[in-house]
Structure formats: structure tokens, C-alpha cells
Amino acid sequence: MSYVSEEALIELENRLKSKDFKINSLLEITNAINSNKSVNDILNIYNYILSEQLGIRKFILFNHQKNWHVLDKMGIKGKVKDIDVEEDFMKFTDITVIESSYKKSLDKFDVVIPVHHKDQPLAFLVLGGIKDQLLSQDRRSFINLNFIQIITNVIVVAIENKRLAKESIKQEAVKKELEIASEMQRLLFPDELPTNKKIDISAKYLSHSQVSGDYYDYIQLSEDEFIICIADVSGKGISAAMLMANFQATVRTLYTYQRFDLERLVEELNRKVFANAKGEKFITFFIAEYNSKTRHLKYVNAGHNWPILIRGRSSQFLNKGCVGLGMLPELPSLEKGDLKIESNSTLLLYTDGVVELENPSDEQFETERLTKIAQNFYPLSMEDLNEIIFSKLDEWRGNRKYVDDTAILSCRIF
């Protein structure tokens, strides 16, 4: 029969207590995480383990998300100013005792515990008061440094996962907004464009993203009258797309139901765009009204790329109008263009994604090339002409991608 000394029994009991403590602590943390407790609740459990069960009264937990910041602290008054995580801690890959430091703020601490996740530094925990504990024969913190590293890792990764989950929810919300904006735009584009004895109209559009800032439209006013228009909003993203969707609906409402004349329409559109965008965005816009009996085309160009009117080998730009809509609360001046259209004329409306497309040598496509294509491929249908223009754009860009929405509305007047 063998006997176990009293010292050995006490050591075994302490080990079992320590093991139970670690298991219970991890269980409490994982239960909080699995029950989706808030970040504050998880940190409260963490603080209790460090302070009440391990006797740590001073610590700072630095965490990296987009940049390094203080996630948690105890026993530290005010802001942590002169600690630079990148400069002071990135060299530590293992638990390290701080012997001395050139920074007063670091002299308050004794141990650095790095936390890595997938070989990337995710957090650094600095502990103070450890040496004081050793002097008082309290070794709870010192002998549990590896355990502290483990629970810190669990806590920080859990909080990071919560953050990523929130980001995912935000991204899903953005995706839904994009879908709504895209559907709104799709509904507001014309379903069909006419091809008859009087006119041949066709459009081709390439969106750089799910929602666009480009817009074109055709509205039949009577048997002999119609309008065509094209627009481009400054900026990108959902806000720009929603502004354009609202603009599309406003154009149709004001022109179709209230039948504003061109000048008043543009002035009213300018006020609405300025009010909706609060001066942060603007819309370039070209609108033309054509009467097939009189063969007169009236138009206003509000800061848009100049449409090209082509007849045989001659061409001209339609550039009379005003500044872009929404730049100013009131338009300082406005000039309406009025032309008599000869038979077999071609009118090209386009957005800057066409003429500003660059080739690998950083040269832009420009209006001269666009004009020559329309002249050289006359009398193709407008649909065929648009296909050729986009094929030429593809040749021009080479291995470069389209960096902007690209739209063309072509109109042949017989």
C-alpha cells in the first residue's frame, strides 16, 4: 500500500479546482456567445473572470477591426494616448513579460498577451499588477496566462464574428435596396421604341453596376408629336440611382399629365433635383420635342454631352440650353434650340460612358469617331447602328473594362 503526502493531495486539489474553474469559465463564455448575448454582456463575463477570479485589476484589450482601438479596459483612467499598437506590440508573437519601456504608459504593465487568428494579429492584451501579485504570493494571474490567452481569443473572435454578421446584414439590406432601385429603373425605361415610316428609334444600354445613373426615354404625345430624352447623374451608388429613378418618374408626370412646355419643364425639374439632392448631386439632361408635320425639333440641353445631328456628311451639335440640373436652386439662364429637320437625318443621343471610354493608350473614343461611324454605316437601321457602335467600343477598349454606364439612343427621322 502506498501513501500520498498531504502536500501532494493539496496540489492535486488545487489542480482540480483550477481545471474546474477553467472549464466553468469557458462554459459560461460559450453559453453567452451561443445565446447571442450582446458584446457588453460578453465583456462583463470576461471582466469578471479576469478581475474577481484571477485578481487582475489593471488591463487594456486592444482589438483590430478597420484599425486598432481599445475594446476593453480596467483600472485605467482617461484615454490611452501614447500606446501605438503597430509600433509597440506587433513584434510580440508569444506571451511576453515587459521588463522596461521607453514609454511611461507601458511601464504600468507587466505582460503582453498577443491573440492571433489565422496567423493574423487580432488583439493584444496588456496586464498590469502581475508583479505586485507575485510579491504577495498570489500567483493566480501568472500561472493562468495561457488560459487568459485562450479566453481572450474566444472573446475577441466571437465579437469579430458578431461584427461580420452585422456587416453581412447591412450588405443584404444594401442588396435589397439595389434590387428595388434596379426594378424601379427597369419599369421606367420604355418597353418599346417605334420603327415606322416617320421615325426609327432604338436604344442600347450597358450598366456598369446593378443600378445605373443613366436614363433615356421616348414619350409619344400625339400622332405627330413625341419627345426623346437622355440623362446622366453625377456620382455612383444607390443614392444616385434612386435620384435618377425619381427624376424619370417626374419627367413623365410633368410632361405627360401636366404638359409643361420645355422651358418650364426644365426649370421645374431643376428645382426638384436640387431639393432632392440638396446640392450634393446634379443631373445632365437633354430633351427634344419633335413635330413630324412641321418637321420642327425643339430642345434644351442641360449640361449634357452634345447630341449629334447628322445629315449625309454634315453634322452639328445640339448644345443650346443651360447648366446641369440641381447645380443651383434656380437656373441663371436657359436657351431653347429650334431646328427644322431634313429628311433622312440621324440624331445620336449618348452619355459620357461612350465618348470618354479609353483605350489601352489612355485615348478617349470622342465624338468624332462616333459621328464617322453613323455616317459610314448609313442607311442601317438604328438597332443595327447601335450594335456596330458598341462593337467599335469593344474594339477600342481592348482589355480594359467599361468604367461607367454607357447608353446610346439613336433616332432616324425620315
PyMOL commands that set and color helices and strands:
alter all, ss='L'
color gray80, all
select helices_A, chain A and resi 6-34+39-53+85-88+104-107+130-135+140-143+145-188+237-257+262-277+352-355+366-376+382-397
alter helices_A, ss='H'
color red, helices_A
select strands_A, chain A and resi 58-64+68-74+96-97+111-117+120-128+199-206+214-220+225-233+283-291+296-302+308-311+314-317+321-322+337-340+345-350+406-413
alter strands_A, ss='S'
color yellow, strands_A
deselect
rebuild
show_as cartoon
